[in-house]
Amino acid sequence: PIGGISNLYGIQLNAEQTFEDFKQQYKKEVDDAFDEKLKAQGGNRDVVFDRKVIMESIDLTPQSFDEVMALTHIMDLMTEGHYDRFVLD
């Protein structure tokens, strides 16, 4: 609660950190998918170049994409339905 008001909440989002967290999760999921594919093929060969290209593609995102990621966090909160109003500054 903010200022002693029991039903008023606030958060401060770090857009850069939110995006960094997303990138790490993306890279983990890509790595897991490649590992699963490799295992399904009997583990004979890894496609190192393909894995690297896909992993690094996340670094090609446009400027200010980190702010878009922060907005997706707000949208997630809205979907959860725990709050009646949202004020963005």
N, CA, C and O atoms as a MOPAC input file, in Angstrom:
PM7 MOZYME 1SCF
protein

 N      0.82900 1    -1.21100 1     0.00000 1
 C      0.00000 1     0.00000 1     0.00000 1
 C      0.86800 1     1.26700 1     0.00000 1
 O      1.95700 1     1.29900 1     0.57300 1
 N      0.35800 1     2.28700 1    -0.64800 1
 C      1.05700 1     3.57200 1    -0.74400 1
 C      0.43000 1     4.55500 1     0.23300 1
 O     -0.79200 1     4.67700 1     0.31500 1
 N      1.27500 1     5.24600 1     0.96200 1
 C      0.82300 1     6.31200 1     1.85500 1
 C     -0.24200 1     5.90600 1     2.84400 1
 O     -1.08600 1     6.72100 1     3.21800 1
 N     -0.21700 1     4.65400 1     3.27600 1
 C     -1.16900 1     4.20000 1     4.27300 1
 C     -2.56500 1     3.94200 1     3.73100 1
 O     -3.47300 1     3.63900 1     4.50500 1
 N     -2.75800 1     4.05100 1     2.43800 1
 C     -4.06500 1     3.77300 1     1.84300 1
 C     -4.10600 1     2.27900 1     1.50200 1
 O     -3.31500 1     1.78900 1     0.69500 1
 N     -5.02400 1     1.58500 1     2.12000 1
 C     -5.01300 1     0.12200 1     2.06400 1
 C     -5.24900 1    -0.46000 1     0.67100 1
 O     -4.81900 1    -1.58300 1     0.40500 1
 N     -5.90900 1     0.25600 1    -0.21100 1
 C     -6.19700 1    -0.31400 1    -1.52700 1
 C     -5.50900 1     0.44000 1    -2.67900 1
 O     -5.97600 1     0.41600 1    -3.81800 1
 N     -4.39700 1     1.10500 1    -2.36100 1
 C     -3.63000 1     1.82200 1    -3.37800 1
 C     -2.22900 1     1.22700 1    -3.45700 1
 O     -1.47800 1     1.24800 1    -2.48200 1
 N     -1.88700 1     0.69600 1    -4.62800 1
 C     -0.59800 1     0.02100 1    -4.81300 1
 C      0.16500 1     0.67600 1    -5.95500 1
 O     -0.42800 1     1.26800 1    -6.85700 1
 N      1.45900 1     0.56500 1    -5.90600 1
 C      2.29200 1     1.10000 1    -6.97200 1
 C      3.49400 1     0.20500 1    -7.21600 1
 O      3.99600 1    -0.45400 1    -6.30600 1
 N      3.93900 1     0.19500 1    -8.45200 1
 C      5.16400 1    -0.52900 1    -8.79600 1
 C      5.99400 1     0.35300 1    -9.71500 1
 O      5.46400 1     1.19800 1   -10.43600 1
 N      7.26800 1     0.14800 1    -9.67700 1
 C      8.16700 1     0.82100 1   -10.59400 1
 C      8.81900 1    -0.26400 1   -11.44800 1
 O      9.49300 1    -1.15800 1   -10.93700 1
 N      8.60900 1    -0.16700 1   -12.73600 1
 C      9.15400 1    -1.17100 1   -13.63600 1
 C     10.48900 1    -0.69900 1   -14.19600 1
 O     10.66300 1     0.47300 1   -14.52800 1
 N     11.40000 1    -1.60900 1   -14.29100 1
 C     12.67100 1    -1.35600 1   -14.95200 1
 C     12.57500 1    -2.00300 1   -16.32900 1
 O     12.74700 1    -3.21400 1   -16.46700 1
 N     12.29700 1    -1.18800 1   -17.34700 1
 C     12.05900 1    -1.70600 1   -18.68900 1
 C     13.25700 1    -2.49800 1   -19.20100 1
 O     13.08600 1    -3.55100 1   -19.81500 1
 N     14.45500 1    -2.00500 1   -18.95600 1
 C     15.65200 1    -2.70200 1   -19.42900 1
 C     15.79900 1    -4.06800 1   -18.77200 1
 O     16.14500 1    -5.04600 1   -19.43500 1
 N     15.53600 1    -4.13800 1   -17.47300 1
 C     15.65000 1    -5.41900 1   -16.76600 1
 C     14.56000 1    -6.38800 1   -17.21100 1
 O     14.80400 1    -7.58600 1   -17.35500 1
 N     13.35600 1    -5.85900 1   -17.42700 1
 C     12.25700 1    -6.69700 1   -17.90700 1
 C     12.62400 1    -7.32800 1   -19.24800 1
 O     12.37400 1    -8.51300 1   -19.47000 1
 N     13.21800 1    -6.53200 1   -20.14400 1
 C     13.62400 1    -7.04100 1   -21.44700 1
 C     14.78300 1    -8.03200 1   -21.31400 1
 O     14.81800 1    -9.05200 1   -22.00300 1
 N     15.72000 1    -7.72700 1   -20.43000 1
 C     16.85200 1    -8.63400 1   -20.21400 1
 C     16.35400 1    -9.98800 1   -19.70300 1
 O     16.84000 1   -11.03300 1   -20.13500 1
 N     15.39600 1    -9.96700 1   -18.79100 1
 C     14.80200 1   -11.21200 1   -18.27900 1
 C     14.14000 1   -11.99500 1   -19.41000 1
 O     14.26900 1   -13.21600 1   -19.49300 1
 N     13.42800 1   -11.27400 1   -20.28200 1
 C     12.78100 1   -11.91600 1   -21.42500 1
 C     13.82400 1   -12.55700 1   -22.34200 1
 O     13.63600 1   -13.68500 1   -22.79600 1
 N     14.91400 1   -11.85100 1   -22.61400 1
 C     15.95900 1   -12.38700 1   -23.48800 1
 C     16.57000 1   -13.65300 1   -22.90500 1
 O     16.81800 1   -14.61500 1   -23.63200 1
 N     16.81200 1   -13.65800 1   -21.61100 1
 C     17.39100 1   -14.83900 1   -20.98100 1
 C     16.43300 1   -16.02700 1   -21.07100 1
 O     16.85800 1   -17.15300 1   -21.33000 1
 N     15.14400 1   -15.77500 1   -20.85800 1
 C     14.14300 1   -16.83900 1   -20.96400 1
 C     14.06100 1   -17.34500 1   -22.40600 1
 O     13.97000 1   -18.55000 1   -22.63800 1
 N     14.09400 1   -16.42800 1   -23.37000 1
 C     14.06700 1   -16.78800 1   -24.78500 1
 C     15.25100 1   -17.68800 1   -25.13000 1
 O     15.08700 1   -18.72900 1   -25.76600 1
 N     16.43600 1   -17.28000 1   -24.70700 1
 C     17.63700 1   -18.04700 1   -25.01900 1
 C     17.59300 1   -19.43900 1   -24.38300 1
 O     18.03800 1   -20.42000 1   -24.97900 1
 N     17.05400 1   -19.50700 1   -23.17800 1
 C     16.93400 1   -20.81000 1   -22.50600 1
 C     15.97000 1   -21.71800 1   -23.28000 1
 O     16.24500 1   -22.90100 1   -23.48000 1
 N     14.84700 1   -21.15500 1   -23.70800 1
 C     13.86700 1   -21.95700 1   -24.43700 1
 C     14.41500 1   -22.41500 1   -25.78700 1
 O     14.16500 1   -23.54600 1   -26.20600 1
 N     15.15800 1   -21.54600 1   -26.46900 1
 C     15.78200 1   -21.93300 1   -27.74200 1
 C     16.78600 1   -23.05000 1   -27.50200 1
 O     16.80900 1   -24.03900 1   -28.23500 1
 N     17.60900 1   -22.89400 1   -26.48500 1
 C     18.60300 1   -23.90900 1   -26.15500 1
 C     17.92700 1   -25.24400 1   -25.83500 1
 O     18.36200 1   -26.29300 1   -26.31100 1
 N     16.87300 1   -25.20100 1   -25.03400 1
 C     16.14300 1   -26.41800 1   -24.69000 1
 C     15.54500 1   -27.07900 1   -25.93500 1
 O     15.57800 1   -28.30200 1   -26.06800 1
 N     14.99700 1   -26.26300 1   -26.84800 1
 C     14.39300 1   -26.81000 1   -28.06700 1
 C     15.44500 1   -27.50000 1   -28.92700 1
 O     15.20800 1   -28.58200 1   -29.46300 1
 N     16.61200 1   -26.86600 1   -29.05700 1
 C     17.67800 1   -27.49200 1   -29.83400 1
 C     18.16700 1   -28.77700 1   -29.16500 1
 O     18.41600 1   -29.77700 1   -29.83700 1
 N     18.30200 1   -28.74200 1   -27.84400 1
 C     18.73500 1   -29.95000 1   -27.12700 1
 C     17.74000 1   -31.08500 1   -27.30800 1
 O     18.13000 1   -32.23900 1   -27.48900 1
 N     16.45000 1   -30.75700 1   -27.26000 1
 C     15.41200 1   -31.77200 1   -27.42900 1
 C     15.45100 1   -32.34900 1   -28.84500 1
 O     15.32000 1   -33.55900 1   -29.03500 1
 N     15.63000 1   -31.47700 1   -29.83000 1
 C     15.72300 1   -31.92900 1   -31.22400 1
 C     16.94700 1   -32.83200 1   -31.40900 1
 O     16.87400 1   -33.86600 1   -32.07100 1
 N     18.05900 1   -32.42600 1   -30.81700 1
 C     19.29200 1   -33.21000 1   -30.91300 1
 C     19.10200 1   -34.59100 1   -30.28200 1
 O     19.53800 1   -35.60300 1   -30.83200 1
 N     18.45200 1   -34.61500 1   -29.13400 1
 C     18.19900 1   -35.87600 1   -28.43400 1
 C     17.28600 1   -36.77900 1   -29.26300 1
 O     17.49400 1   -37.99100 1   -29.32800 1
 N     16.27100 1   -36.17800 1   -29.89900 1
 C     15.33900 1   -36.94500 1   -30.71700 1
 C     16.03300 1   -37.55400 1   -31.92800 1
 O     15.59900 1   -38.58700 1   -32.43700 1
 N     17.10800 1   -36.92000 1   -32.39200 1
 C     17.84400 1   -37.41900 1   -33.54900 1
 C     18.93800 1   -38.40000 1   -33.14400 1
 O     19.72500 1   -38.83800 1   -33.98300 1
 N     18.98400 1   -38.73200 1   -31.90100 1
 C     19.97700 1   -39.68800 1   -31.43800 1
 C     21.28000 1   -39.04100 1   -30.99800 1
 O     22.24900 1   -39.73400 1   -30.68600 1
 N     21.30400 1   -37.72100 1   -30.97400 1
 C     22.47100 1   -37.00500 1   -30.46200 1
 C     23.69700 1   -37.05700 1   -31.34700 1
 O     24.80400 1   -36.80700 1   -30.86900 1
 N     23.53400 1   -37.38100 1   -32.65500 1
 C     24.71800 1   -37.51100 1   -33.49800 1
 C     25.34300 1   -36.17000 1   -33.88000 1
 O     26.56500 1   -36.07500 1   -33.98500 1
 N     24.54700 1   -35.15600 1   -34.08600 1
 C     25.15100 1   -33.89800 1   -34.51800 1
 C     24.34300 1   -32.71500 1   -34.00800 1
 O     23.11800 1   -32.77200 1   -33.90700 1
 N     25.03900 1   -31.67200 1   -33.69600 1
 C     24.41500 1   -30.43600 1   -33.24600 1
 C     24.50600 1   -29.43600 1   -34.38600 1
 O     25.49900 1   -29.41300 1   -35.11400 1
 N     23.50400 1   -28.63000 1   -34.54400 1
 C     23.51600 1   -27.59400 1   -35.58100 1
 C     23.94600 1   -26.28300 1   -34.91700 1
 O     23.13000 1   -25.39600 1   -34.66800 1
 N     25.22500 1   -26.18900 1   -34.64200 1
 C     25.78800 1   -25.07600 1   -33.87500 1
 C     25.48000 1   -23.73200 1   -34.51400 1
 O     25.09200 1   -22.78800 1   -33.82600 1
 N     25.65300 1   -23.64000 1   -35.83000 1
 C     25.43000 1   -22.36400 1   -36.50700 1
 C     23.96900 1   -21.94000 1   -36.39100 1
 O     23.69000 1   -20.78600 1   -36.06500 1
 N     23.03500 1   -22.85200 1   -36.65200 1
 C     21.60700 1   -22.53000 1   -36.55500 1
 C     21.24100 1   -22.08900 1   -35.14500 1
 O     20.50900 1   -21.11800 1   -34.95000 1
 N     21.76100 1   -22.81400 1   -34.17600 1
 C     21.48800 1   -22.46600 1   -32.77600 1
 C     21.98500 1   -21.05000 1   -32.48000 1
 O     21.28100 1   -20.25700 1   -31.85400 1
 N     23.18200 1   -20.74400 1   -32.92700 1
 C     23.78000 1   -19.42700 1   -32.66300 1
 C     22.97700 1   -18.30900 1   -33.33700 1
 O     22.73300 1   -17.26900 1   -32.72400 1
 N     22.57100 1   -18.51500 1   -34.58100 1
 C     21.80400 1   -17.50400 1   -35.30800 1
 C     20.49700 1   -17.19700 1   -34.59200 1
 O     20.14100 1   -16.03300 1   -34.40400 1
 N     19.79300 1   -18.23600 1   -34.20000 1
 C     18.50900 1   -18.02500 1   -33.52900 1
 C     18.71400 1   -17.38400 1   -32.16000 1
 O     17.94400 1   -16.50600 1   -31.77100 1
 N     19.73100 1   -17.80600 1   -31.43200 1
 C     20.00400 1   -17.23100 1   -30.11000 1
 C     20.33100 1   -15.74300 1   -30.21300 1
 O     19.90400 1   -14.95000 1   -29.37400 1
 N     21.08000 1   -15.37100 1   -31.23100 1
 C     21.51200 1   -13.98000 1   -31.35400 1
 C     20.46300 1   -13.09400 1   -32.01500 1
 O     20.58800 1   -11.87000 1   -31.98700 1
 N     19.43900 1   -13.68500 1   -32.60500 1
 C     18.40700 1   -12.87700 1   -33.26100 1
 C     17.67300 1   -11.97300 1   -32.27400 1
 O     17.17200 1   -10.91800 1   -32.66000 1
 N     17.60600 1   -12.36500 1   -31.03200 1
 C     16.93400 1   -11.54000 1   -30.02500 1
 C     17.64900 1   -10.21300 1   -29.82100 1
 O     17.03800 1    -9.23700 1   -29.38500 1
 N     18.94700 1   -10.17000 1   -30.13500 1
 C     19.70700 1    -8.92900 1   -29.98600 1
 C     19.45300 1    -7.95700 1   -31.12700 1
 O     19.97000 1    -6.84000 1   -31.10100 1
 N     18.67300 1    -8.35000 1   -32.12800 1
 C     18.38200 1    -7.48600 1   -33.26900 1
 C     17.07400 1    -6.72000 1   -33.10600 1
 O     16.56900 1    -6.14700 1   -34.07100 1
 N     16.53900 1    -6.70500 1   -31.93500 1
 C     15.26300 1    -6.02500 1   -31.69900 1
 C     15.43500 1    -4.51800 1   -31.82900 1
 O     16.51200 1    -3.99300 1   -31.54800 1
 N     14.39100 1    -3.81800 1   -32.24900 1
 C     14.48200 1    -2.36400 1   -32.42700 1
 C     14.64000 1    -1.62600 1   -31.09800 1
 O     14.33900 1    -2.14900 1   -30.02500 1
 N     15.12000 1    -0.40300 1   -31.21400 1
 C     15.25400 1     0.43100 1   -30.01300 1
 C     13.88500 1     0.58800 1   -29.35500 1
 O     12.84800 1     0.52500 1   -30.01600 1
 N     13.90800 1     0.78700 1   -28.07600 1
 C     12.70300 1     0.98600 1   -27.24900 1
 C     11.85800 1    -0.27200 1   -27.10900 1
 O     10.76400 1    -0.21000 1   -26.54800 1
 N     12.33000 1    -1.40100 1   -27.59800 1
 C     11.57800 1    -2.64400 1   -27.43200 1
 C     11.47400 1    -3.01200 1   -25.95900 1
 O     10.51600 1    -3.66500 1   -25.54400 1
 N     12.45800 1    -2.59300 1   -25.17000 1
 C     12.40000 1    -2.86100 1   -23.73500 1
 C     11.16500 1    -2.23000 1   -23.11400 1
 O     10.58200 1    -2.78900 1   -22.18500 1
 N     10.75800 1    -1.06300 1   -23.62100 1
 C      9.55900 1    -0.40600 1   -23.10100 1
 C      8.29800 1    -1.17800 1   -23.48700 1
 O      7.33200 1    -1.22000 1   -22.72500 1
 N      8.31200 1    -1.77900 1   -24.65500 1
 C      7.19200 1    -2.62100 1   -25.07400 1
 C      7.05900 1    -3.80800 1   -24.11600 1
 O      5.95400 1    -4.20000 1   -23.74000 1
 N      8.20000 1    -4.36500 1   -23.73200 1
 C      8.17800 1    -5.49000 1   -22.79200 1
 C      7.59300 1    -5.06600 1   -21.44200 1
 O      6.85600 1    -5.82800 1   -20.81600 1
 N      7.92000 1    -3.86000 1   -21.00100 1
 C      7.35800 1    -3.36800 1   -19.74000 1
 C      5.83700 1    -3.22300 1   -19.86600 1
 O      5.09900 1    -3.52700 1   -18.92800 1
 N      5.38400 1    -2.76500 1   -21.01300 1
 C      3.93900 1    -2.64000 1   -21.22200 1
 C      3.25600 1    -4.00800 1   -21.22700 1
 O      2.11200 1    -4.12800 1   -20.78800 1
 N      3.93800 1    -5.02400 1   -21.71500 1
 C      3.32900 1    -6.35700 1   -21.67300 1
 C      3.15800 1    -6.81600 1   -20.22600 1
 O      2.22000 1    -7.54500 1   -19.90100 1
 N      4.07700 1    -6.38100 1   -19.36200 1
 C      3.93800 1    -6.70600 1   -17.93900 1
 C      2.67600 1    -6.04100 1   -17.38000 1
 O      1.92800 1    -6.66500 1   -16.62800 1
 N      2.44300 1    -4.78900 1   -17.74300 1
 C      1.22900 1    -4.07400 1   -17.30800 1
 C     -0.01000 1    -4.80300 1   -17.85200 1
 O     -0.99400 1    -4.98000 1   -17.13400 1
 N      0.04300 1    -5.21700 1   -19.10700 1
 C     -1.09900 1    -5.92700 1   -19.69300 1
 C     -1.36500 1    -7.24000 1   -18.96500 1
 O     -2.51700 1    -7.63300 1   -18.78800 1
 N     -0.30100 1    -7.91400 1   -18.54500 1
 C     -0.48000 1    -9.13800 1   -17.75600 1
 C     -1.20700 1    -8.83700 1   -16.44800 1
 O     -2.10600 1    -9.57500 1   -16.04200 1
 N     -0.80900 1    -7.74500 1   -15.79400 1
 C     -1.47800 1    -7.35100 1   -14.54600 1
 C     -2.95100 1    -7.03400 1   -14.79700 1
 O     -3.81200 1    -7.37600 1   -13.98600 1
 N     -3.23400 1    -6.38200 1   -15.91600 1
 C     -4.62900 1    -6.05400 1   -16.24200 1
 C     -5.44700 1    -7.32800 1   -16.45800 1
 O     -6.59500 1    -7.41700 1   -16.02200 1
 N     -4.85900 1    -8.29600 1   -17.12100 1
 C     -5.54100 1    -9.56300 1   -17.40300 1
 C     -5.85100 1   -10.32800 1   -16.12600 1
 O     -6.88300 1   -10.99200 1   -16.02500 1
 N     -4.95100 1   -10.23200 1   -15.15200 1
 C     -5.16400 1   -10.93100 1   -13.88500 1
 C     -6.40200 1   -10.41300 1   -13.16000 1
 O     -7.03200 1   -11.15800 1   -12.40900 1
 N     -6.76000 1    -9.14500 1   -13.37400 1
 C     -7.98700 1    -8.58700 1   -12.82100 1
 C     -7.97900 1    -8.24500 1   -11.33900 1
 O     -9.04300 1    -8.10900 1   -10.73500 1
 N     -6.78900 1    -8.10100 1   -10.73800 1
 C     -6.72200 1    -7.78300 1    -9.31300 1
 C     -6.86600 1    -6.28700 1    -9.02900 1
 O     -7.08000 1    -5.89500 1    -7.88200 1
 N     -6.75100 1    -5.45600 1   -10.05600 1
 C     -6.76400 1    -4.00400 1    -9.86600 1
 C     -7.81600 1    -3.37900 1   -10.77300 1
 O     -8.06000 1    -3.84800 1   -11.88500 1
 N     -8.43800 1    -2.30500 1   -10.27100 1
 C     -9.50100 1    -1.62900 1   -11.01900 1
 C     -8.97800 1    -0.55200 1   -11.95900 1
 O     -9.53600 1    -0.35400 1   -13.03900 1
 N     -7.91400 1     0.14900 1   -11.56600 1
 C     -7.38200 1     1.27800 1   -12.33900 1
 C     -5.87300 1     1.16200 1   -12.47000 1
 O     -5.18900 1     0.64400 1   -11.58800 1
 N     -5.37600 1     1.65400 1   -13.59000 1
 C     -3.93300 1     1.70600 1   -13.83000 1
 C     -3.56300 1     3.12000 1   -14.24100 1
 O     -4.21200 1     3.71900 1   -15.09900 1
 N     -2.52900 1     3.64100 1   -13.62900 1
 C     -2.02900 1     4.96000 1   -13.97000 1
 C     -0.56100 1     4.78900 1   -14.35500 1
 O      0.24600 1     4.30100 1   -13.56300 1
 N     -0.22400 1     5.19800 1   -15.58800 1
 C      1.15200 1     5.07600 1   -16.07000 1
 C      1.76600 1     6.45900 1   -16.16900 1
 O      1.13000 1     7.41200 1   -16.62200 1
 N      3.00000 1     6.54700 1   -15.74200 1
 C      3.71400 1     7.82700 1   -15.81000 1
 C      5.02800 1     7.61900 1   -16.52900 1
 O      5.79500 1     8.56700 1   -16.70000 1

